[in-house]
Amino acid sequence: MLKSIFVLLFSSIILFGSDIKWEKDIVAAVERANQEHKPLMVVVTKQGCRWCEVLKDNTLKDPKVVSAVNQGFVAYEGVVDEGTVPNSLMTSGTPATWFIKGKTPMFEPIMGAVDSENFLKALDIVTKEYIKSVPKK
């Protein structure tokens, strides 16, 4: 009985206590994405942006989203106010979520605080397109 409770508690901590593994800088993120043959997900935010907080606190904390991003993507958050967003990824609004292959955006950015279900659909589309674009060995 005690063992079952421990396993349940430990599983809950792992499931709900995990976060997206964010790279600290864009150069390292691009390098890691290329080395691991994964698309790069760049989330562009701005301090004080209400919808950025909604995206980060809801969608990007959803255990299914966290798992999908950590398994299939390299993630980087660029903050406009901190000057950590490459000029080529600047948008007129935030949040903006870009998906990059190599150094080239795969699509136009997803704008706004997308809910978890639609974000997961977008991740699936990006994954399928990325796989199609990788040369076969």
C-alpha positions in Angstrom: 0.0 0.0 0.0 2.8 2.4 1.0 4.7 1.5 -2.2 1.6 2.3 -4.3 1.2 5.7 -2.7 4.9 6.5 -3.3 4.7 5.5 -6.9 1.5 7.6 -7.4 3.1 10.6 -5.7 6.4 10.3 -7.6 4.5 9.9 -11.0 2.4 13.1 -10.2 5.6 15.1 -9.4 7.2 14.0 -12.7 4.1 14.6 -14.7 3.1 18.0 -13.3 6.5 19.2 -12.1 8.2 19.1 -15.5 8.8 22.1 -17.6 10.0 22.7 -21.1 13.8 22.6 -21.3 14.6 26.0 -22.7 18.0 26.8 -24.3 19.6 29.9 -22.8 20.7 31.6 -26.0 19.7 31.4 -29.7 23.1 30.3 -31.0 23.2 27.3 -28.6 19.6 26.5 -29.6 20.3 26.5 -33.3 23.4 24.4 -32.8 21.6 21.9 -30.6 18.6 21.7 -33.0 21.0 21.0 -35.9 23.0 18.4 -33.9 19.8 16.6 -32.7 18.1 16.9 -36.1 15.0 18.6 -34.5 13.1 21.7 -35.4 13.8 24.8 -33.3 10.7 26.3 -31.6 11.2 30.0 -30.8 8.6 31.7 -28.6 8.9 35.5 -28.9 7.5 37.3 -25.8 7.5 40.7 -24.3 7.5 41.8 -20.6 4.0 42.8 -19.4 2.3 41.0 -22.3 -0.9 39.5 -20.9 -1.3 36.9 -23.7 2.4 35.9 -23.4 1.7 35.0 -19.8 -1.4 33.1 -20.8 0.6 31.1 -23.3 3.5 30.4 -20.9 1.3 29.7 -17.8 -1.3 27.5 -19.5 -0.3 26.0 -22.9 3.4 25.7 -22.3 2.8 24.2 -18.8 0.4 21.5 -20.1 2.0 18.2 -19.5 1.2 16.9 -23.0 2.7 20.0 -24.6 5.8 19.9 -22.3 6.3 16.2 -23.3 5.9 16.9 -27.0 8.2 19.9 -27.1 10.9 18.2 -25.0 10.9 15.1 -27.1 10.6 16.5 -30.6 11.9 20.1 -30.5 14.6 22.4 -29.2 13.0 25.3 -27.4 14.1 28.9 -27.0 12.3 31.9 -25.6 13.3 35.3 -27.0 12.2 38.4 -25.0 11.7 41.5 -27.0 12.5 43.9 -24.1 15.8 42.0 -23.4 17.0 42.2 -26.9 17.2 38.4 -27.2 15.0 38.0 -30.3 16.8 37.8 -33.7 15.7 40.7 -36.0 14.4 38.2 -38.5 11.9 36.8 -36.0 10.5 40.2 -34.8 6.8 40.5 -35.2 4.3 43.3 -34.7 2.7 41.5 -31.8 3.5 39.0 -29.1 3.4 36.1 -28.4 4.7 34.7 -31.6 5.8 31.1 -31.9 8.2 30.3 -34.8 9.4 26.9 -36.0 12.8 26.9 -37.6 14.7 24.3 -39.7 18.4 25.0 -39.8 18.2 28.8 -39.8 15.1 29.2 -41.9 11.5 29.6 -40.6 9.3 26.7 -41.7 6.0 28.6 -41.6 4.7 32.0 -40.6 4.6 32.3 -36.8 1.6 31.2 -34.7 0.4 34.4 -33.2 -1.3 34.7 -29.8 -2.0 32.5 -26.9 -3.0 29.3 -28.6 -4.8 26.7 -26.4 -3.1 23.3 -25.7 -5.2 21.3 -28.1 -4.4 23.5 -31.1 -0.8 23.9 -30.0 -0.4 20.1 -30.0 -1.9 20.0 -33.5 0.6 22.6 -34.7 3.5 20.6 -33.2 2.2 17.6 -35.0 2.1 19.4 -38.4 5.6 20.9 -37.8 7.0 17.4 -36.9 5.5 15.9 -40.1 6.8 18.7 -42.3 10.2 18.5 -40.7 10.4 14.8 -41.3 9.4 15.2 -44.9 12.2 17.7 -45.4 15.0 15.7 -44.0 17.1 13.9 -46.6 16.8 10.1 -46.6 20.0 8.2 -45.9 
